[in-house]
Amino acid sequence: MSETVIFAGFFMFVMAAIVVAGSAYQKRPAREPDTSALAEPEQPGARGFLAQAFRSVGETLPASKASSNPVRTLLMAAGYRYPTATPIFYGIRSAAALLLSSAVVILAALTSADGFSTLIAVGCAGGFGFMLPEFVLKRMIAGRRKRIRRAIPAALDLLVLSIESGQSLNQAVVDTSAELKYVHPDLSSELQQVHLELRAGRSRGEALRELGARNGDPELKKLSSLLVDSDRFGTSLGPALRTHAKYLRTRMRQQAQESARKVTVKLIFPVFFLIFPSVLLVTLGPAVLHMMKSFADLTR
């Protein structure tokens, strides 16, 4: 392969990386966020074009239309609940598989590899590219669960204030969702969906139970169980929520202290394998060189 083709391929790769980075960090117009947790977000510019392209590719796959697809559950846990989320995700999967397979084919052409090895490499790259978006999605779900867990104490304080001021639980959920929209948007969208389900005629117990099962976070499940039990048995909700908020803050403080105590143990490996050899090299290196020079003079 000539140097001109290699230079052109490298130039195209750099240009594609610049376009992707620019579209990711471009300045968005200031506008009011969408008030619906189920509405599909409007993607401006290149993002909208890519979303439409991924959707067109994903709709051709039969798996994206199955209602019992487990990917739909993962997308809901990650916060993507609009109807076109599943086709777009499958379009991203197909594009990733095609991109990695094409990269392997180009690399094989540059290195003049044999056909059988190239075929195996292309199959492995395509499978890895197809599985990579799901791995990234699971990482996004884990990050969203952490953000929701950190937002629960603040949501409990707002629920206590709303309930003790005389509001019903439904109105307290609406007010809490509105107050958390900009500070903790993930938990705000979960509470907003509870409000939408209640307006659609779903019972309060089912909507609250689905709140904990939809995301999978243990602390959110405890909160939904607390709300369901208080609503079922008619107990006072304000003291129960205040006690639960105190318990959550104590638990988060203990987890932070536990993580801080683990730092000293985790630092053993970088200190021993990275810092300690450098210290030995700096301190003992001149002495070793001096001893080697002295021994060399004695053997002459």
Secondary structure as the mmCIF struct_conf table of DSSP 4:
data_model
#
loop_
_struct_conf.conf_type_id
_struct_conf.id
_struct_conf.beg_label_comp_id
_struct_conf.beg_label_asym_id
_struct_conf.beg_label_seq_id
_struct_conf.end_label_comp_id
_struct_conf.end_label_asym_id
_struct_conf.end_label_seq_id
HELX_RH_AL_P HELX_RH_AL_P1 GLU A 3 TYR A 25
HELX_LH_PP_P HELX_LH_PP_P1 GLN A 26 ALA A 30
HELX_LH_PP_P HELX_LH_PP_P2 GLU A 32 ASP A 34
BEND BEND1 THR A 35 THR A 35
BEND BEND2 ALA A 37 ALA A 39
HELX_LH_PP_P HELX_LH_PP_P3 GLU A 40 PRO A 44
TURN_TY1_P TURN_TY1_P1 GLY A 45 GLY A 45
HELX_RH_AL_P HELX_RH_AL_P2 ALA A 46 GLY A 58
TURN_TY1_P TURN_TY1_P2 GLU A 59 THR A 60
BEND BEND3 LEU A 61 LEU A 61
HELX_RH_3T_P HELX_RH_3T_P1 PRO A 62 LYS A 65
TURN_TY1_P TURN_TY1_P3 SER A 67 SER A 68
HELX_RH_AL_P HELX_RH_AL_P3 PRO A 70 ALA A 77
TURN_TY1_P TURN_TY1_P4 ALA A 78 GLY A 79
BEND BEND4 TYR A 82 TYR A 82
TURN_TY1_P TURN_TY1_P5 PRO A 83 THR A 84
HELX_RH_AL_P HELX_RH_AL_P4 ALA A 85 THR A 111
TURN_TY1_P TURN_TY1_P6 SER A 112 SER A 112
HELX_RH_AL_P HELX_RH_AL_P5 GLY A 115 GLU A 164
TURN_TY1_P TURN_TY1_P7 SER A 165 GLY A 166
HELX_RH_AL_P HELX_RH_AL_P6 LEU A 169 GLU A 179
TURN_TY1_P TURN_TY1_P8 LEU A 180 VAL A 183
HELX_RH_AL_P HELX_RH_AL_P7 PRO A 185 ARG A 199
TURN_TY1_P TURN_TY1_P9 ALA A 200 GLY A 201
HELX_RH_AL_P HELX_RH_AL_P8 ARG A 204 ASN A 215
HELX_RH_AL_P HELX_RH_AL_P9 PRO A 218 PHE A 233
TURN_TY1_P TURN_TY1_P10 GLY A 234 GLY A 234
HELX_RH_AL_P HELX_RH_AL_P10 LEU A 237 LYS A 266
TURN_TY1_P TURN_TY1_P11 LEU A 267 LEU A 267
HELX_RH_AL_P HELX_RH_AL_P11 ILE A 268 PRO A 270
HELX_RH_PI_P HELX_RH_PI_P1 VAL A 271 ILE A 275
HELX_RH_AL_P HELX_RH_AL_P12 PHE A 276 LEU A 298
TURN_TY1_P TURN_TY1_P12 THR A 299 THR A 299
#
